[in-house]
Structures are given as C-alpha cells and as structure tokens.
Amino acid sequence: MRPILIRGGRVIDPSRNTDEVSDLLLQEGKVEAVGRDLGTPDEAELVDAAGKVVAPGLIDLHVHLREPGQEDLETVASGAMAAAAGGFSAVCAMPNTDPVTDNQAAVGFIVSQAQRAGAARVYPIGAISLGQKGQQLAEFGELVGAGAVAVSDDGKPVVSSHLMRTALEYARTFGIPVADHCEDPTLAAGGAMHEGLVSTRLGLKGVPAAAEEIMVARDILLAELTGGHVHLCHMSTRGSVELIRQAKAKGLRVTSEACPHHFTLTHEACEGYNTNAKMNPPLRELEDREAIRQALRDGTIDVICTDHAPHHYDAKEREFDDAPNGIIGLETALGLALTELVEGGLMDLPTLVTRMSTMPARVFNLPGGTLAPGSAADVVVIDPAARWVVDPNVFYSKSRNTPFAGRELRGRADLTVVRGQVVFRRGADSESRTPAGAAPN
Amino acid sequence: MAAPALGKDLVGLEPLSAEQIRLILDTAEPFKEVSERPIKKVPALRGKTIVNLFFEASTRTRISFEFAEKRLSADTVNVASTGSSVSKGETLVDTARNLEAMRIDMVVIRHGSSGAAQFLGHRIRSNVINAGDGKHEHPTQGLLDILTLRDRFGKIEGLKVAICGDILHSRVARSNIWGLTKLGAEVAVCGPATLLPRNVHELGVTVLPRIEDAIQWADALNVLRLQLERMHAGFLPSLREYNRVFGVTTERLAKAPKDLLILHPGPMNRGVEIDSDVADGPHSVILPQVTNGVAVRMAVLYLLAGGSPDWTQQTGGVD
C-alpha cells in the first residue's frame, strides 16, 4: 500500500485538541505521523493541502442505504460512494431494509457489500425488534458479533415502553447504544408536516412538537431507570433540546443527533406543497431551528447526521399527503454545515469537526474521529473556500430528492481517505462520476 | 386592454387580491340573469373543452360547475374516480399529462389531497380550477358565500361573519376566511376546540369558544357541515352532544340581538349542526347560495378563459 503524505494543510484534530498547519503521513492504513516538514517516504503519494483543512474523516451515524430491498433507490455501494464524495469515511446504515436487518446474516450481508464497494466504511445498525415490529427483541449478541454497532427500529418509534426498557438493559451487555426514532404514533398519525401556521394554511395534517418530546422524555426516564445508553435520533424541536439539556446535567447516558435540514430550513419550506421538504420529523419553526443550532454549538446535541433517505423522483412527484418522507443528505451535509454554521458564525471549524467526526466516533464507539498516530487512516481534506451550487444530477447517490438543489454552498470535500486509501478525489473526472476507487453502481 | 385578470388558475382565495375577488363577484352579477332566462345559454365559451375531474364524490359542486359550463356553451367531459389517484393506480401527474395530450382548455378538479389543484396547475398549460382540495381551499364555495352575503347586506366591509363548526378539516372555512378578510369583513370561527386549528387566530380571525357567543356577535352565521367520521376519529363524543352544545337552534337564535343571516354550504345534517326550523326559516339563504354558485362559477370560467370583465361587450350582447 502506497503511503500518502498530505502536506501543508490546516490539520484539525479535536480528539487531541490540535489545530495547526502541519503534514500528515498515512502508512499501512494507519496515521503514521503528524508534524511539520515530515520527510517523504519513497513512492509516497503527495497531496498538497495548502489552504485546505485536514481532518479525521466524517462519520454519519444515520443513513438509509435501501439495500437489500430497494436497490433502485440506493445500494450499499452507491451510498458508500456518495458518502465518500461528501467527505464521510464511515456511515451507519439503519436496519429498515427489506428484509429488515434483524439477524446476523443480514448484518453480514451489509458488511460484505461494503467491503466490495471499497468506498466509505459502512457499519450496520441492527434492529431492536424482530422485523421492526416492536414486539420481540432481536438477537443483539449475534448482531454485534456480525458487525452491528448499535440497534434501532428507526423509521418506526419503539411504542412499547417495556420493549424500550428491555432493549436499553440488554444492550448494556454489549456496550452498544439504542438509537430511537422519537415519535408518539397516536399524536403523529396521518401527519404530513409540522403542526403550525403553515400546516393550517395549507390544509395539511400537522405533527405537533409534543409527538417528539413525549418520547424524548420517556427515553430519558428509561435511560435513568436502566443505566443504558439511549441515542436520540434526528432531534427537531426546542422542547427536545431542553429535555436533553436537563438529562445531560443529571449525567445520564443520553446522546443525540440533528440533521442539516433541521438546522437550515423551517416548515415554510413546505410552501407550495414542496414534497422535497416533506420529512419525518418534519421541518419545524424558526425557534426550533435556532434551538437546534445552539444545541449543536454547545454540545447539548452531540452529533450532526444526515438521515440520508433516498427516494425515486416520481415518488416525490405527487400529492403532498402521498409523497414519502425524507431527503438525501450525504453530498450536501458538509457544505450546509460549513455554510450555515461556520460561515454563519455559529461555531468554529474544530467544533464542526467534533460534531461530524470525533463525537460520532465516540457515541457509537467506532474507529476514526481522530488523527492520533496509530489510529485508522480515515481522513478528509476539505476545501473550505470552494463555492459551489448543489446539482443533484452529479450526485453519486442514485436518488435526487433534495430541497437544496440550486443552493450555493461554501466548502466541500476534496479528498476522502479510508484505511489509508483514497476513495474519493475531486478532480477533472469528478463530473464523469467515475473517480478512482469507485465501484460500479 | 384586458389585463390578465386572475392568472392561469384558481387554486384558492389566499393568493387573490381584494380587487380580483371583487372582479369575480362583479362578473357574476350579469351571469345570474342568464340562468333566469327560458334559454339559459350564452356563447362565451363556445369551442372550449372543459374536463370536470372529480376524485371525490360530489353532487352539488359537480352539477353546479357542469351547469355553469353548459350555460357558457363549453364542451364538457366528466371524469369521476373514486378514491385517490394512488388507489386508482395512475398518478395525478400521469392523469394530468394525458389530459394535456388531448388538448383540453380547462380542468375543474376536486381531490382529497390538499395541494392537488396547484400540483396540477403547475404541470399543465390548461387553466385549472380548484373545486375543493383536501382541507385546503374551496374557492368557488367561498366566492358564492361572499356573493350571497353581498346580495343581502350590500357590502362586505365591516360585516361580522361567524364560521361555525369543524374549522380544522374545512376547506370551505379557509376560503371564506381569506375572501372575507381581504374584503374587510370581521371573521370569527366558532367550534369545539378539538376542531379548531391551533394557529387559526394568526389568520386574522377571532376565536369564539361557544355558539352563544357567535350568535351574540355576528351579522351572519356560516354553519359548516359536520363530517360524521369525526366522531370515530375521537374529535367529538357524539352527534347528540354536538347538537346540544354547538347546534344552531331556534331557541339560541331567539336570544340574538338582531336577525342573523344563516348560510350553510351543504349538504346539511339536519338536527346536528343546524335545526330544520333554522334551515327552512325566513333568514336562511341556503338555496340562494346554490343559485349564486352557478353564477360565480360561470364568472370564474369566463374570466380564466380570458374573457373581459365586461362580458356583454365581449360576446356581442346577451339579447
């Protein structure tokens, strides 16, 4: 394996609290050295990172890769390549596949598909309950043995408080978090967007913020009861932020995540019945968006995730009530975060790297998130000054459902390295969608 | 000289200006007379093709549109489809493309999903008229209600109108709220809190919690139909209790400081939201509403087709 020397970049490593211009040498799949004026080993590939940011590869704890079951929307390979192009060296795939990823064979399938893809790492998340039916616990031990890094019934809330309790207790045995999609299904039933002025005007059934907050409160109480680690998925309301803040003050094992669309958009994006603004949890109000931003700044919310949810364009090309929830996010997340949060003055670059790399690695106990010598050579080189316009037609993802098409963003990934190998390089051939290291879709 | 009066489509009253609403009402006035003639026909839309696309059951609105179209001499086709386009198997966008391929001029659409009319309007060149989309708007119903109020009171500005019943699920309520407030009326909504949208006051209306309050306050009551399925969804305990607490009854109206005009978009549940004595009483304008419906729809069809507000000039006279 050819060593890689990334020279002269601003190397940001929140795990060691460092932020300085230096070189980074990657060798044999590990970080070999960080420092100024490192010598160049024979045959090393040189990457000039002057003016660029060099950081541990980004990690997305929440994506939907649709394989097995809906390979026309996304595959492990296409999702892993979209991730690499977005600066992610690793993603965690939710288990709401068809069939559900609720057994060791299903987990093993995703692991092997990810190995064949050779792009970003893909860590499977196993189901909490068999078939995500909310009744019988899946075999966490076997899931973890096959490579699962967490359990979740995401897409569906865990309705039974008893099941959530036992999941939190049982997961402790294996040291994995239980990630919950917080939604009271009786309050949310039939809802198409946030319940507020816009839903009233558009005549769409709304989902009140309380539908999320009731389950956030319940999960926090159960984390306290069990001592288990609950990870709260895609937080969207100011009330949830307040509940998490209180839980953290009590020292409970509660972590959480928020998505770029929830820190960028509000329910007004649904105007004109824009189905690319339809998601679950829904886009909320300005005060909610501000609370999410502040929580990401101060660490109340630990992690930025995408909730990457591919859908066919024609599935979104229909009546708002009938359109599916969700948007893709892997190839816009970094640009949105840099534009909205860093350029917007809310946080500095090291804090952003913390939210998108170091903390995700800690929360799910994954390799990466650090550039400490000896750690995995998962690295992203970011051009923080690049101005670009979101064009879904050049996405590596198989799907195009994004509300951000045409939006100008500042900053994106130039190079993504996984296990010491370049899996994405932005360059002259990037428009052709067949860069080095890409597996065919 | 004829400025684009309404734009291509009529999807709701929210996007319209007060001037545009007045234009439709004023254009409806001479059309009222057409329906009173022995030969109820003018050639205004001769040669135009109109499709009435009804994805939801409707008797009154569909017939009213059809009469309006026929009295303007348009060629009409009725397409009725039960259930949503999804259950039918063809998507709304495919339906739209097929209609467009047949070179039609206008589509009147009734659909169970909010936003369906706008969706269609953005995808075809033909004019689209919303005949009710989900819980969003029913603009021609709003217009005919306002025309009926204007007939009786002479003007809308300063009028106090209370809309009573299930505001949450009502497209009629939304169109009335937009149209009336734009024309300067004071609007209140009245109904059980379970059937009032949480943010409804932000639409510029007063919320009156009890029907007695509405009767004390208003010049006119627009009594909405209570959909019987609301009981099963848990919004209300029973029809009996609804009538007891929110029914518009002779006894309650007797306590009003003045005679109230009573409107109802139909079809009525007699003995639930409105008592028969009230519906059939001297202050009810429920049947004049229906008559006005044809005139208002003729006006909308005519204006969207590019007709001049002064239609008697445009069509060479009515005689």
Interface residues (C-beta under 8 A of the other chain):
Chain A: E195 G196 L197 S199 T200 R201 L202 G203 L204 K205 P208 G272 Y273 D314 E317 R318 E319 F320 D321 D322
Chain B: E14 S84 S85 V86 T91 L92 V93 H111 S113 S114 G115 A116 Q118 F119 D133 G134 K135 H136 E137 R171 R174 P197 R198 N199 V200 E202 L203
